[in-house]
Amino acid sequence: MKPTREELEEQWKLLWARGVDLDERQERLLLALETIEKPLWERAAEQLNRERQQHDEELAELYTLMEEHGGFEE
């Protein structure tokens, strides 16, 4: 079943919020570079990169659905 406009908008809001969270976490991680042990920092950076990649994939899927639905414009 094709998602409704409301479902697409809700998914967009969730992904936007997750993107903001990832940006904030990246900023904090970069600030912590000099204060935490390198192996710990590297693990955190790897985890953040995996989450960013998943986020980007989900965002690309949403863009495809939005194009099929005609976006949010009326």
PDB file of N, CA, C and O in Angstrom, chain B, residues numbered from 101:
ATOM      1  N   MET B 101       0.834  -1.179   0.000  1.00  0.00           N
ATOM      2  CA  MET B 101       0.000   0.000   0.000  1.00  0.00           C
ATOM      3  C   MET B 101       0.884   1.248   0.000  1.00  0.00           C
ATOM      4  O   MET B 101       1.874   1.325   0.727  1.00  0.00           O
ATOM      5  N   LYS B 102       0.516   2.195  -0.807  1.00  0.00           N
ATOM      6  CA  LYS B 102       1.243   3.452  -0.923  1.00  0.00           C
ATOM      7  C   LYS B 102       1.026   4.285   0.351  1.00  0.00           C
ATOM      8  O   LYS B 102      -0.103   4.401   0.829  1.00  0.00           O
ATOM      9  N   PRO B 103       2.109   4.865   0.902  1.00  0.00           N
ATOM     10  CA  PRO B 103       1.949   5.664   2.122  1.00  0.00           C
ATOM     11  C   PRO B 103       1.143   6.934   1.850  1.00  0.00           C
ATOM     12  O   PRO B 103       1.164   7.479   0.746  1.00  0.00           O
ATOM     13  N   THR B 104       0.446   7.384   2.867  1.00  0.00           N
ATOM     14  CA  THR B 104      -0.319   8.622   2.741  1.00  0.00           C
ATOM     15  C   THR B 104       0.612   9.819   2.871  1.00  0.00           C
ATOM     16  O   THR B 104       1.757   9.698   3.306  1.00  0.00           O
ATOM     17  N   ARG B 105       0.100  10.955   2.490  1.00  0.00           N
ATOM     18  CA  ARG B 105       0.866  12.197   2.628  1.00  0.00           C
ATOM     19  C   ARG B 105       1.235  12.424   4.090  1.00  0.00           C
ATOM     20  O   ARG B 105       2.356  12.833   4.393  1.00  0.00           O
ATOM     21  N   GLU B 106       0.307  12.162   4.985  1.00  0.00           N
ATOM     22  CA  GLU B 106       0.554  12.359   6.411  1.00  0.00           C
ATOM     23  C   GLU B 106       1.659  11.425   6.913  1.00  0.00           C
ATOM     24  O   GLU B 106       2.493  11.824   7.726  1.00  0.00           O
ATOM     25  N   GLU B 107       1.658  10.193   6.430  1.00  0.00           N
ATOM     26  CA  GLU B 107       2.709   9.238   6.818  1.00  0.00           C
ATOM     27  C   GLU B 107       4.077   9.697   6.313  1.00  0.00           C
ATOM     28  O   GLU B 107       5.079   9.589   7.020  1.00  0.00           O
ATOM     29  N   LEU B 108       4.107  10.205   5.094  1.00  0.00           N
ATOM     30  CA  LEU B 108       5.362  10.719   4.539  1.00  0.00           C
ATOM     31  C   LEU B 108       5.853  11.928   5.333  1.00  0.00           C
ATOM     32  O   LEU B 108       7.044  12.049   5.619  1.00  0.00           O
ATOM     33  N   GLU B 109       4.935  12.814   5.683  1.00  0.00           N
ATOM     34  CA  GLU B 109       5.314  13.983   6.466  1.00  0.00           C
ATOM     35  C   GLU B 109       5.843  13.583   7.837  1.00  0.00           C
ATOM     36  O   GLU B 109       6.817  14.162   8.318  1.00  0.00           O
ATOM     37  N   GLU B 110       5.212  12.599   8.469  1.00  0.00           N
ATOM     38  CA  GLU B 110       5.665  12.129   9.776  1.00  0.00           C
ATOM     39  C   GLU B 110       7.051  11.488   9.667  1.00  0.00           C
ATOM     40  O   GLU B 110       7.918  11.714  10.511  1.00  0.00           O
ATOM     41  N   GLN B 111       7.243  10.701   8.632  1.00  0.00           N
ATOM     42  CA  GLN B 111       8.558  10.082   8.428  1.00  0.00           C
ATOM     43  C   GLN B 111       9.618  11.154   8.183  1.00  0.00           C
ATOM     44  O   GLN B 111      10.739  11.044   8.678  1.00  0.00           O
ATOM     45  N   TRP B 112       9.263  12.194   7.416  1.00  0.00           N
ATOM     46  CA  TRP B 112      10.189  13.288   7.167  1.00  0.00           C
ATOM     47  C   TRP B 112      10.587  13.970   8.471  1.00  0.00           C
ATOM     48  O   TRP B 112      11.766  14.244   8.697  1.00  0.00           O
ATOM     49  N   LYS B 113       9.604  14.245   9.330  1.00  0.00           N
ATOM     50  CA  LYS B 113       9.881  14.890  10.617  1.00  0.00           C
ATOM     51  C   LYS B 113      10.827  14.044  11.460  1.00  0.00           C
ATOM     52  O   LYS B 113      11.753  14.570  12.077  1.00  0.00           O
ATOM     53  N   LEU B 114      10.595  12.741  11.485  1.00  0.00           N
ATOM     54  CA  LEU B 114      11.450  11.844  12.268  1.00  0.00           C
ATOM     55  C   LEU B 114      12.874  11.825  11.717  1.00  0.00           C
ATOM     56  O   LEU B 114      13.840  11.893  12.477  1.00  0.00           O
ATOM     57  N   LEU B 115      12.998  11.731  10.403  1.00  0.00           N
ATOM     58  CA  LEU B 115      14.330  11.703   9.801  1.00  0.00           C
ATOM     59  C   LEU B 115      15.041  13.035   9.968  1.00  0.00           C
ATOM     60  O   LEU B 115      16.253  13.068  10.180  1.00  0.00           O
ATOM     61  N   TRP B 116      14.306  14.126   9.875  1.00  0.00           N
ATOM     62  CA  TRP B 116      14.920  15.438  10.068  1.00  0.00           C
ATOM     63  C   TRP B 116      15.472  15.542  11.491  1.00  0.00           C
ATOM     64  O   TRP B 116      16.598  15.994  11.700  1.00  0.00           O
ATOM     65  N   ALA B 117      14.660  15.116  12.469  1.00  0.00           N
ATOM     66  CA  ALA B 117      15.104  15.167  13.869  1.00  0.00           C
ATOM     67  C   ALA B 117      16.316  14.270  14.084  1.00  0.00           C
ATOM     68  O   ALA B 117      17.243  14.643  14.803  1.00  0.00           O
ATOM     69  N   ARG B 118      16.317  13.097  13.470  1.00  0.00           N
ATOM     70  CA  ARG B 118      17.464  12.202  13.607  1.00  0.00           C
ATOM     71  C   ARG B 118      18.705  12.814  12.984  1.00  0.00           C
ATOM     72  O   ARG B 118      19.803  12.669  13.522  1.00  0.00           O
ATOM     73  N   GLY B 119      18.547  13.499  11.855  1.00  0.00           N
ATOM     74  CA  GLY B 119      19.678  14.169  11.215  1.00  0.00           C
ATOM     75  C   GLY B 119      20.268  15.255  12.100  1.00  0.00           C
ATOM     76  O   GLY B 119      21.487  15.404  12.187  1.00  0.00           O
ATOM     77  N   VAL B 120      19.405  16.005  12.750  1.00  0.00           N
ATOM     78  CA  VAL B 120      19.871  17.040  13.681  1.00  0.00           C
ATOM     79  C   VAL B 120      20.632  16.388  14.832  1.00  0.00           C
ATOM     80  O   VAL B 120      21.695  16.865  15.231  1.00  0.00           O
ATOM     81  N   ASP B 121      20.084  15.297  15.362  1.00  0.00           N
ATOM     82  CA  ASP B 121      20.753  14.584  16.456  1.00  0.00           C
ATOM     83  C   ASP B 121      22.123  14.071  16.017  1.00  0.00           C
ATOM     84  O   ASP B 121      23.097  14.187  16.761  1.00  0.00           O
ATOM     85  N   LEU B 122      22.201  13.511  14.828  1.00  0.00           N
ATOM     86  CA  LEU B 122      23.488  13.014  14.333  1.00  0.00           C
ATOM     87  C   LEU B 122      24.493  14.149  14.178  1.00  0.00           C
ATOM     88  O   LEU B 122      25.667  13.989  14.513  1.00  0.00           O
ATOM     89  N   ASP B 123      24.044  15.284  13.676  1.00  0.00           N
ATOM     90  CA  ASP B 123      24.938  16.445  13.551  1.00  0.00           C
ATOM     91  C   ASP B 123      25.460  16.886  14.914  1.00  0.00           C
ATOM     92  O   ASP B 123      26.647  17.175  15.068  1.00  0.00           O
ATOM     93  N   GLU B 124      24.566  16.935  15.902  1.00  0.00           N
ATOM     94  CA  GLU B 124      24.971  17.353  17.247  1.00  0.00           C
ATOM     95  C   GLU B 124      25.942  16.351  17.867  1.00  0.00           C
ATOM     96  O   GLU B 124      26.919  16.731  18.512  1.00  0.00           O
ATOM     97  N   ARG B 125      25.658  15.064  17.661  1.00  0.00           N
ATOM     98  CA  ARG B 125      26.565  14.035  18.191  1.00  0.00           C
ATOM     99  C   ARG B 125      27.930  14.119  17.530  1.00  0.00           C
ATOM    100  O   ARG B 125      28.952  13.940  18.194  1.00  0.00           O
ATOM    101  N   GLN B 126      27.959  14.389  16.230  1.00  0.00           N
ATOM    102  CA  GLN B 126      29.233  14.520  15.525  1.00  0.00           C
ATOM    103  C   GLN B 126      30.020  15.698  16.076  1.00  0.00           C
ATOM    104  O   GLN B 126      31.230  15.603  16.282  1.00  0.00           O
ATOM    105  N   GLU B 127      29.343  16.789  16.311  1.00  0.00           N
ATOM    106  CA  GLU B 127      30.013  17.965  16.863  1.00  0.00           C
ATOM    107  C   GLU B 127      30.605  17.658  18.248  1.00  0.00           C
ATOM    108  O   GLU B 127      31.749  18.013  18.531  1.00  0.00           O
ATOM    109  N   ARG B 128      29.812  16.991  19.109  1.00  0.00           N
ATOM    110  CA  ARG B 128      30.319  16.637  20.439  1.00  0.00           C
ATOM    111  C   ARG B 128      31.490  15.671  20.346  1.00  0.00           C
ATOM    112  O   ARG B 128      32.448  15.770  21.114  1.00  0.00           O
ATOM    113  N   LEU B 129      31.412  14.738  19.406  1.00  0.00           N
ATOM    114  CA  LEU B 129      32.487  13.770  19.236  1.00  0.00           C
ATOM    115  C   LEU B 129      33.777  14.461  18.801  1.00  0.00           C
ATOM    116  O   LEU B 129      34.858  14.147  19.302  1.00  0.00           O
ATOM    117  N   LEU B 130      33.658  15.390  17.879  1.00  0.00           N
ATOM    118  CA  LEU B 130      34.846  16.122  17.438  1.00  0.00           C
ATOM    119  C   LEU B 130      35.444  16.941  18.573  1.00  0.00           C
ATOM    120  O   LEU B 130      36.665  17.037  18.695  1.00  0.00           O
ATOM    121  N   LEU B 131      34.596  17.526  19.396  1.00  0.00           N
ATOM    122  CA  LEU B 131      35.095  18.287  20.551  1.00  0.00           C
ATOM    123  C   LEU B 131      35.785  17.379  21.566  1.00  0.00           C
ATOM    124  O   LEU B 131      36.687  17.816  22.282  1.00  0.00           O
ATOM    125  N   ALA B 132      35.363  16.114  21.629  1.00  0.00           N
ATOM    126  CA  ALA B 132      35.917  15.174  22.595  1.00  0.00           C
ATOM    127  C   ALA B 132      37.198  14.505  22.101  1.00  0.00           C
ATOM    128  O   ALA B 132      37.828  13.749  22.840  1.00  0.00           O
ATOM    129  N   LEU B 133      37.578  14.776  20.872  1.00  0.00           N
ATOM    130  CA  LEU B 133      38.742  14.125  20.270  1.00  0.00           C
ATOM    131  C   LEU B 133      39.982  14.198  21.154  1.00  0.00           C
ATOM    132  O   LEU B 133      40.719  13.218  21.267  1.00  0.00           O
ATOM    133  N   GLU B 134      40.212  15.321  21.767  1.00  0.00           N
ATOM    134  CA  GLU B 134      41.424  15.502  22.570  1.00  0.00           C
ATOM    135  C   GLU B 134      41.261  15.063  24.019  1.00  0.00           C
ATOM    136  O   GLU B 134      42.239  15.030  24.766  1.00  0.00           O
ATOM    137  N   THR B 135      40.043  14.726  24.425  1.00  0.00           N
ATOM    138  CA  THR B 135      39.813  14.446  25.841  1.00  0.00           C
ATOM    139  C   THR B 135      39.529  12.977  26.150  1.00  0.00           C
ATOM    140  O   THR B 135      39.540  12.592  27.319  1.00  0.00           O
ATOM    141  N   ILE B 136      39.277  12.150  25.140  1.00  0.00           N
ATOM    142  CA  ILE B 136      39.017  10.735  25.412  1.00  0.00           C
ATOM    143  C   ILE B 136      40.057   9.869  24.704  1.00  0.00           C
ATOM    144  O   ILE B 136      40.739  10.313  23.780  1.00  0.00           O
ATOM    145  N   GLU B 137      40.158   8.635  25.158  1.00  0.00           N
ATOM    146  CA  GLU B 137      41.138   7.713  24.581  1.00  0.00           C
ATOM    147  C   GLU B 137      40.816   7.446  23.114  1.00  0.00           C
ATOM    148  O   GLU B 137      39.653   7.357  22.722  1.00  0.00           O
ATOM    149  N   LYS B 138      41.859   7.322  22.328  1.00  0.00           N
ATOM    150  CA  LYS B 138      41.710   7.154  20.884  1.00  0.00           C
ATOM    151  C   LYS B 138      40.838   5.948  20.510  1.00  0.00           C
ATOM    152  O   LYS B 138      39.953   6.098  19.667  1.00  0.00           O
ATOM    153  N   PRO B 139      41.047   4.747  21.103  1.00  0.00           N
ATOM    154  CA  PRO B 139      40.203   3.615  20.713  1.00  0.00           C
ATOM    155  C   PRO B 139      38.715   3.860  20.998  1.00  0.00           C
ATOM    156  O   PRO B 139      37.856   3.472  20.206  1.00  0.00           O
ATOM    157  N   LEU B 140      38.422   4.493  22.110  1.00  0.00           N
ATOM    158  CA  LEU B 140      37.041   4.803  22.442  1.00  0.00           C
ATOM    159  C   LEU B 140      36.467   5.796  21.445  1.00  0.00           C
ATOM    160  O   LEU B 140      35.337   5.636  20.984  1.00  0.00           O
ATOM    161  N   TRP B 141      37.239   6.817  21.113  1.00  0.00           N
ATOM    162  CA  TRP B 141      36.799   7.813  20.152  1.00  0.00           C
ATOM    163  C   TRP B 141      36.560   7.167  18.787  1.00  0.00           C
ATOM    164  O   TRP B 141      35.570   7.473  18.121  1.00  0.00           O
ATOM    165  N   GLU B 142      37.458   6.279  18.371  1.00  0.00           N
ATOM    166  CA  GLU B 142      37.320   5.619  17.064  1.00  0.00           C
ATOM    167  C   GLU B 142      36.067   4.754  17.005  1.00  0.00           C
ATOM    168  O   GLU B 142      35.369   4.740  15.991  1.00  0.00           O
ATOM    169  N   ARG B 143      35.775   4.028  18.092  1.00  0.00           N
ATOM    170  CA  ARG B 143      34.550   3.215  18.122  1.00  0.00           C
ATOM    171  C   ARG B 143      33.315   4.092  18.025  1.00  0.00           C
ATOM    172  O   ARG B 143      32.367   3.761  17.312  1.00  0.00           O
ATOM    173  N   ALA B 144      33.322   5.201  18.734  1.00  0.00           N
ATOM    174  CA  ALA B 144      32.187   6.120  18.682  1.00  0.00           C
ATOM    175  C   ALA B 144      32.035   6.711  17.281  1.00  0.00           C
ATOM    176  O   ALA B 144      30.917   6.863  16.787  1.00  0.00           O
ATOM    177  N   ALA B 145      33.148   7.042  16.645  1.00  0.00           N
ATOM    178  CA  ALA B 145      33.109   7.596  15.295  1.00  0.00           C
ATOM    179  C   ALA B 145      32.590   6.559  14.298  1.00  0.00           C
ATOM    180  O   ALA B 145      31.819   6.900  13.401  1.00  0.00           O
ATOM    181  N   GLU B 146      33.000   5.310  14.444  1.00  0.00           N
ATOM    182  CA  GLU B 146      32.518   4.241  13.563  1.00  0.00           C
ATOM    183  C   GLU B 146      31.014   4.055  13.724  1.00  0.00           C
ATOM    184  O   GLU B 146      30.292   3.918  12.736  1.00  0.00           O
ATOM    185  N   GLN B 147      30.544   4.049  14.964  1.00  0.00           N
ATOM    186  CA  GLN B 147      29.111   3.898  15.230  1.00  0.00           C
ATOM    187  C   GLN B 147      28.330   5.060  14.620  1.00  0.00           C
ATOM    188  O   GLN B 147      27.288   4.858  13.997  1.00  0.00           O
ATOM    189  N   LEU B 148      28.835   6.254  14.801  1.00  0.00           N
ATOM    190  CA  LEU B 148      28.180   7.434  14.245  1.00  0.00           C
ATOM    191  C   LEU B 148      28.139   7.357  12.723  1.00  0.00           C
ATOM    192  O   LEU B 148      27.126   7.701  12.112  1.00  0.00           O
ATOM    193  N   ASN B 149      29.220   6.914  12.114  1.00  0.00           N
ATOM    194  CA  ASN B 149      29.260   6.777  10.654  1.00  0.00           C
ATOM    195  C   ASN B 149      28.254   5.744  10.162  1.00  0.00           C
ATOM    196  O   ASN B 149      27.604   5.951   9.137  1.00  0.00           O
ATOM    197  N   ARG B 150      28.119   4.628  10.887  1.00  0.00           N
ATOM    198  CA  ARG B 150      27.116   3.616  10.506  1.00  0.00           C
ATOM    199  C   ARG B 150      25.707   4.194  10.607  1.00  0.00           C
ATOM    200  O   ARG B 150      24.879   3.985   9.721  1.00  0.00           O
ATOM    201  N   GLU B 151      25.445   4.910  11.675  1.00  0.00           N
ATOM    202  CA  GLU B 151      24.126   5.512  11.850  1.00  0.00           C
ATOM    203  C   GLU B 151      23.861   6.565  10.783  1.00  0.00           C
ATOM    204  O   GLU B 151      22.741   6.671  10.285  1.00  0.00           O
ATOM    205  N   ARG B 152      24.876   7.342  10.425  1.00  0.00           N
ATOM    206  CA  ARG B 152      24.732   8.360   9.381  1.00  0.00           C
ATOM    207  C   ARG B 152      24.432   7.688   8.036  1.00  0.00           C
ATOM    208  O   ARG B 152      23.587   8.165   7.279  1.00  0.00           O
ATOM    209  N   GLN B 153      25.122   6.588   7.742  1.00  0.00           N
ATOM    210  CA  GLN B 153      24.887   5.884   6.487  1.00  0.00           C
ATOM    211  C   GLN B 153      23.457   5.346   6.439  1.00  0.00           C
ATOM    212  O   GLN B 153      22.783   5.472   5.417  1.00  0.00           O
ATOM    213  N   GLN B 154      22.993   4.750   7.531  1.00  0.00           N
ATOM    214  CA  GLN B 154      21.624   4.238   7.587  1.00  0.00           C
ATOM    215  C   GLN B 154      20.626   5.381   7.407  1.00  0.00           C
ATOM    216  O   GLN B 154      19.640   5.251   6.681  1.00  0.00           O
ATOM    217  N   HIS B 155      20.893   6.492   8.073  1.00  0.00           N
ATOM    218  CA  HIS B 155      20.031   7.670   7.958  1.00  0.00           C
ATOM    219  C   HIS B 155      19.963   8.151   6.507  1.00  0.00           C
ATOM    220  O   HIS B 155      18.881   8.444   5.998  1.00  0.00           O
ATOM    221  N   ASP B 156      21.102   8.230   5.851  1.00  0.00           N
ATOM    222  CA  ASP B 156      21.143   8.684   4.462  1.00  0.00           C
ATOM    223  C   ASP B 156      20.370   7.739   3.541  1.00  0.00           C
ATOM    224  O   ASP B 156      19.694   8.185   2.614  1.00  0.00           O
ATOM    225  N   GLU B 157      20.471   6.437   3.798  1.00  0.00           N
ATOM    226  CA  GLU B 157      19.728   5.457   2.997  1.00  0.00           C
ATOM    227  C   GLU B 157      18.218   5.618   3.207  1.00  0.00           C
ATOM    228  O   GLU B 157      17.447   5.578   2.249  1.00  0.00           O
ATOM    229  N   GLU B 158      17.807   5.797   4.452  1.00  0.00           N
ATOM    230  CA  GLU B 158      16.386   5.986   4.739  1.00  0.00           C
ATOM    231  C   GLU B 158      15.879   7.285   4.127  1.00  0.00           C
ATOM    232  O   GLU B 158      14.749   7.341   3.642  1.00  0.00           O
ATOM    233  N   LEU B 159      16.694   8.318   4.146  1.00  0.00           N
ATOM    234  CA  LEU B 159      16.320   9.594   3.556  1.00  0.00           C
ATOM    235  C   LEU B 159      16.167   9.453   2.038  1.00  0.00           C
ATOM    236  O   LEU B 159      15.237  10.011   1.456  1.00  0.00           O
ATOM    237  N   ALA B 160      17.058   8.723   1.408  1.00  0.00           N
ATOM    238  CA  ALA B 160      16.964   8.505  -0.039  1.00  0.00           C
ATOM    239  C   ALA B 160      15.683   7.745  -0.379  1.00  0.00           C
ATOM    240  O   ALA B 160      15.019   8.055  -1.368  1.00  0.00           O
ATOM    241  N   GLU B 161      15.335   6.747   0.442  1.00  0.00           N
ATOM    242  CA  GLU B 161      14.090   6.004   0.221  1.00  0.00           C
ATOM    243  C   GLU B 161      12.878   6.927   0.365  1.00  0.00           C
ATOM    244  O   GLU B 161      11.926   6.842  -0.409  1.00  0.00           O
ATOM    245  N   LEU B 162      12.928   7.803   1.360  1.00  0.00           N
ATOM    246  CA  LEU B 162      11.817   8.730   1.564  1.00  0.00           C
ATOM    247  C   LEU B 162      11.690   9.680   0.381  1.00  0.00           C
ATOM    248  O   LEU B 162      10.578   9.952  -0.071  1.00  0.00           O
ATOM    249  N   TYR B 163      12.808  10.190  -0.128  1.00  0.00           N
ATOM    250  CA  TYR B 163      12.754  11.073  -1.287  1.00  0.00           C
ATOM    251  C   TYR B 163      12.091  10.369  -2.475  1.00  0.00           C
ATOM    252  O   TYR B 163      11.307  10.978  -3.203  1.00  0.00           O
ATOM    253  N   THR B 164      12.405   9.095  -2.667  1.00  0.00           N
ATOM    254  CA  THR B 164      11.798   8.333  -3.753  1.00  0.00           C
ATOM    255  C   THR B 164      10.295   8.238  -3.551  1.00  0.00           C
ATOM    256  O   THR B 164       9.524   8.454  -4.486  1.00  0.00           O
ATOM    257  N   LEU B 165       9.872   7.912  -2.317  1.00  0.00           N
ATOM    258  CA  LEU B 165       8.443   7.835  -2.023  1.00  0.00           C
ATOM    259  C   LEU B 165       7.765   9.189  -2.212  1.00  0.00           C
ATOM    260  O   LEU B 165       6.643   9.266  -2.714  1.00  0.00           O
ATOM    261  N   MET B 166       8.449  10.244  -1.809  1.00  0.00           N
ATOM    262  CA  MET B 166       7.875  11.583  -1.953  1.00  0.00           C
ATOM    263  C   MET B 166       7.690  11.932  -3.432  1.00  0.00           C
ATOM    264  O   MET B 166       6.678  12.521  -3.811  1.00  0.00           O
ATOM    265  N   GLU B 167       8.660  11.572  -4.256  1.00  0.00           N
ATOM    266  CA  GLU B 167       8.545  11.847  -5.692  1.00  0.00           C
ATOM    267  C   GLU B 167       7.372  11.068  -6.285  1.00  0.00           C
ATOM    268  O   GLU B 167       6.622  11.594  -7.107  1.00  0.00           O
ATOM    269  N   GLU B 168       7.221   9.811  -5.862  1.00  0.00           N
ATOM    270  CA  GLU B 168       6.113   8.996  -6.357  1.00  0.00           C
ATOM    271  C   GLU B 168       4.771   9.569  -5.905  1.00  0.00           C
ATOM    272  O   GLU B 168       3.772   9.465  -6.617  1.00  0.00           O
ATOM    273  N   HIS B 169       4.757  10.166  -4.735  1.00  0.00           N
ATOM    274  CA  HIS B 169       3.530  10.721  -4.171  1.00  0.00           C
ATOM    275  C   HIS B 169       3.287  12.145  -4.646  1.00  0.00           C
ATOM    276  O   HIS B 169       2.182  12.671  -4.512  1.00  0.00           O
ATOM    277  N   GLY B 170       4.305  12.758  -5.193  1.00  0.00           N
ATOM    278  CA  GLY B 170       4.177  14.133  -5.641  1.00  0.00           C
ATOM    279  C   GLY B 170       4.693  15.138  -4.636  1.00  0.00           C
ATOM    280  O   GLY B 170       4.432  16.334  -4.768  1.00  0.00           O
ATOM    281  N   GLY B 171       5.420  14.678  -3.635  1.00  0.00           N
ATOM    282  CA  GLY B 171       5.974  15.559  -2.624  1.00  0.00           C
ATOM    283  C   GLY B 171       4.920  16.058  -1.667  1.00  0.00           C
ATOM    284  O   GLY B 171       3.848  15.464  -1.555  1.00  0.00           O
ATOM    285  N   PHE B 172       5.213  17.140  -0.978  1.00  0.00           N
ATOM    286  CA  PHE B 172       4.267  17.709  -0.029  1.00  0.00           C
ATOM    287  C   PHE B 172       3.512  18.885  -0.621  1.00  0.00           C
ATOM    288  O   PHE B 172       2.605  19.431   0.007  1.00  0.00           O
ATOM    289  N   GLU B 173       3.885  19.268  -1.823  1.00  0.00           N
ATOM    290  CA  GLU B 173       3.226  20.402  -2.475  1.00  0.00           C
ATOM    291  C   GLU B 173       1.864  19.971  -3.003  1.00  0.00           C
ATOM    292  O   GLU B 173       1.679  18.832  -3.431  1.00  0.00           O
ATOM    293  N   GLU B 174       0.928  20.888  -2.966  1.00  0.00           N
ATOM    294  CA  GLU B 174      -0.395  20.605  -3.528  1.00  0.00           C
ATOM    295  C   GLU B 174      -0.574  21.317  -4.834  1.00  0.00           C
ATOM    296  O   GLU B 174      -1.627  21.201  -5.461  1.00  0.00           O
TER     297      GLU B 174
END
